[in-house]
Amino acid sequence: MTERVLSLDSLAVHAGREDFAELGVHAPPLDLSSTSPLPDIEAGGLSYESMATGGHPAEGGGFVYARLWNPTVARFEAALARLEHTTEAVAYSSGMAAMTAAVLAAKQRTGGRHVVAVRPLYGGTDHLLGSGLLDVEVTYCTAGEVAGTVRDDTCLVVVETPANPTLDLVDIRAVADAAGDRPLLVDNTFATPVLQNPADHGAALVLHSATKYLGGHGDVIAGVIATDAEWAAALRRVRAVTGGLLHPLAGYLLHRGLTTLPVRVRTQQASAEKLAGWLATHPAVREVFFPGTPQGDPAGLIGRQMRGPGAMLAVRLHGGYEQALRMTGGVRLFTHAVSLGGVDSLIQHPAALTHRPVPADARPDADIVRLSVGLEDPDDLCADLEAALTGATG
Ligand SMILES: *Cc1c(COP(=O)(O)O)cnc(C)c1O
């Protein structure tokens, strides 16, 4: 009998928990140890060497030191890898620590130091790549320009889809083909594995700011990269050496977050569809950015690459920045705050906040406001926006 392949919903609940019956537990053990008793010098030393070079703990050698390995974090990584259709995943202290590790690992693996970055990107990613801190030369371009922009010394191509903040969609397979044998990193934070699996479309590295939907409750800062065994070894080595590791309690919370990820994302998406439709008819709104509209998905990627439009949207206001000021100040149920993907709805102004470090010619327009739709009743959310917009118009 062939083993039944579990669906995403079942994996979200059970992945990384396969040994529970054997252990006699019903919730994942939370191991907060900073160090581990060594079996003996020889076995401990071999395990240390294995992990410091990016491998797993050696058989019978233990975890040695928590900068090298933590079993609670490893459970979350194994579960996320299953959801992203990859063999491994490596978690970090933040999405930006994960992006930093990806660039360092890519430089080391390929010997190149040129990065191709498709805009728009999250402002922090744009900032990091252009900062000079990672000693890379960056060429920013559109998805269509990747083929003409990659060079022999290109170590990494970076893409975000849906992109922050205007929800532009990128055809991952087309960019992977254009990148040729250069590794492609896709930031899958907005789609989550519920709606999109970039590894199935040619991405070598699938990055998440786990702070957002994976955690889902606004109480964890974390990043993770799902990938194959060779990349995972290079990425773990960067983590072991530079120390940008995830705290085990955060790993525990993220693993718990995965169990409700599919129901959260689908419910929030249904509300976002309702809000997008309502906002499109609102007199204060000039334009709605949402992949669920025909203009939001010109290449027809929903159905082919994505399983739905997601729960993020943005609006362009007739009243410009002045109206954005009053709208963000007038909400009661939405929280005026950066970040996204949690159970509660958030509203923020990208040009002034999340995309502030982006050079002016690539920064989002000042009349755009971004919304992260949470689990509240969508009618209550519409009423809150109506009051904020009416106050903002008047
Ligand atoms: C927030 C975010 C990041 C950065 O993640 P942190 O966890 O804040 O470091 C990267 N990419 C996207 C799309 C994001 O929204």
The ligand as a Tripos MOL2 file, in Angstrom:
@<TRIPOS>MOLECULE
LIG
   15    15     1     0     0
SMALL
NO_CHARGES

@<TRIPOS>ATOM
      1 C1          8.5410   42.1830    7.2520 C.3       1 LIG1
      2 C2          9.0850   41.6750    5.9910 C.ar      1 LIG1
      3 C3         10.4330   41.2920    5.8770 C.ar      1 LIG1
      4 C4         11.4150   41.4750    7.0210 C.3       1 LIG1
      5 O1         11.1570   40.5730    8.0480 O.3       1 LIG1
      6 P1         11.5050   40.8730    9.6080 P.3       1 LIG1
      7 O2         10.9830   39.6570   10.2860 O.co2     1 LIG1
      8 O3         10.7950   42.1400    9.9820 O.co2     1 LIG1
      9 O4         12.9760   41.0310    9.7090 O.co2     1 LIG1
     10 C5         10.8640   40.7550    4.6780 C.ar      1 LIG1
     11 N1         10.0280   40.6190    3.6360 N.ar      1 LIG1
     12 C6          8.7310   40.9930    3.6990 C.ar      1 LIG1
     13 C7          7.8500   40.8110    2.5110 C.3       1 LIG1
     14 C8          8.2110   41.5380    4.8670 C.ar      1 LIG1
     15 O5          6.9330   41.9170    4.9300 O.3       1 LIG1
@<TRIPOS>BOND
     1     1     2 1
     2     2     3 ar
     3     2    14 ar
     4     3     4 1
     5     3    10 ar
     6     4     5 1
     7     5     6 1
     8     6     7 2
     9     6     8 1
    10     6     9 1
    11    10    11 ar
    12    11    12 ar
    13    12    13 1
    14    12    14 ar
    15    14    15 1
@<TRIPOS>SUBSTRUCTURE
     1 LIG1         1 GROUP 0 **** ****
